[in-house]
Every structure is written in structure tokens, then in C-alpha cells.
Amino acid sequence: MDGKSATQFKTEPGKQEIVMTRVFEAPRELVFKAYTDPNAIPQWWGPSRHTTIVDKMEVKMGGIWRYVSHDSAGNEFAFRGVYHSIEYPSRIVFTFEFEGMPGHVLLETVTFEEQARKTILIDKSVFQSVEDRDGMLQSGMEGGAVETMERLAQLLAQASHTSA
Amino acid sequence: MPRATTNSDAFNAVAERQRRRILNLLTHGEHSVNDIARVLHIRQPQASKHLRVLKEVGLVSVRGSGKRRLYRLNGEGLKPIYTWVVPFERFWNESHDRLAQYLDDQQKKEK
């Protein structure tokens, strides 16, 4: 990973949430728009090696969103949820679910705070249980878990080469 | 849909620390349940219980029979975890990096 990554992740043992914080050099109206404009999403959401399509995006209370992401190997990953509230330009509340792991639904609250023409974005995800969160995070507190996952990643890369 | 129980999907199966230790060990190759118990300093019935869960969710597969049963990692079963669980922080780091770039571009256009 490069050194410029500046998103802060905060987790506490025994709690079922993850709080991400990031500062953007832009007015919050613009950051809010990037989150709520279907034309903007494919330009930033997800890793750059993925192509993301907005399947549905009804930005209103009770509206459905669904993004479909493809990697270069042709794998498809779909994510979806429902908007609970849209408060321009300060807050969005919605559910989030990866279709590959159905039933593990997160409640996300994204807050946009403006300070001196910068936007502080706070994204709080609440999981259904501590186990859900720790499963998701692979418990970054344990050094070994990260190493395991790196090795698993290599293994998968090998597996996908041989099956391709 | 009812709430998934611990044994019903890969996601929950890896939330347990001992099961992650077993997976970690199996990244080095096949092992018998006795090997696993010995290396990880856990009781053999406990190791068997964890292996059963990992097998049910498709994270490990087994070959042979009786005491010579050998467990190994199943790459396919790990795919949903790798694609979602592993890169959570990376996913957002990278998305936010791209968002910063996008916001930059938008502001340049406005000027």
C-alpha cells in the first residue's frame, strides 16, 4: 500500500461498530453529491481495478441502492441496501449488505462536517453482532490474522490461476 | 431470511480465533487432526469440533479415512471472505483516495 492513505479506522474491543474518518479538500455539498449522484459512484466507489455499475439508486427515504462491481477476472460482487434518511448536505443513513454474504446487514451513518472549506467525513458502521464485525475486520488487533489473510490471498490467487 | 448461525457460513466460521489459527496452519499444507491439536496446543476433540464447522461451510476439505484423515484448505470456500472481509480497510482506503481525486477534478472543472 502507498503512504498517502489517510482514512482512519477506529474499532473498540467488544463493540460492534467501525468508525472511519477521512478529511477531503472540498466543500461538503460536493462530497455529499459524490455519495448521492449515480454518475459519481462508478468514478470512486470500490477499488480502481474493479468496474462498478449503479444498478439502482433511489436516493430518498426507503429507496433502494444496488451497486455491481466486476474485477478483471470477470468475478461479480454486488452490494445493496435501503436508504433510511437523506439529509442534505450533512448526513445519510442506509443499510449495507454484500450479496455474497447475505444476512450480515450493516447500518451505516455517513456524516459530512465542514471545517474551513474542508469536509470531515465520518462513516459509522454498526454490525449486528461483535462476531459479525470481527469477522469482517479479521480482528486487525491480532497481527497473526493479517498474515493469515495475506497468505490466503496468495493461495486464492494461485487457485484462480490454475482454474482459469 | 433467518439470522445465520455460527456454523452456517464462512463469514461466521472465521470470526472464531481458534478456527483462524487452524486455517493459518493449513495454509502450510495438509494436516491430520492430531497434528493440528498438537501444533496449536488445543485438545483433540476441540480441534475436531472446529474442523467440522470449517468443513460444513466449505473452508476445508478432507481426504482419507479414520485416523489418517487429512484436512486441507479449500480456496474456493474462502473466496467470499477474501473478496469482502479481507480488503475492508483497503476497500475504503482506496475508495476514499479515488473520491479525493474525483473531488479535486470536480473543483478544477468548476474553476
Interface residues (C-beta under 8 A of the other chain):
Chain A: M1 K4 S5 A6 T7 F9 I18 M20 R22 F24 E25 A26 L30 V31 A34 A40 Q43 W44 W45 G46 P47 S48 N75 F77 F98 G100 M101 P102 G103 H104 L121 D123 Q128 E131 D132 D134 G135 M136 L137 Q138 S139 G140 E142 G144 A145 E147 T148 M149 R151 L152 A153 L155 L156 Q158 A159 S160
Chain B: M1 P2 R3 A4 T6 D9 F11 N12 V14 A15 E16 R17 R20 R21 L23 N24 T27 L73 G75 E76 L78 K79 P80 I81 Y82 T83 W84 V85 V86 P87 F88 E89 R90 F91 W92 N93 E94 S95 H96 D97 R98 L99 A100 Q101 Y102 L103 D104 Q106 Q107
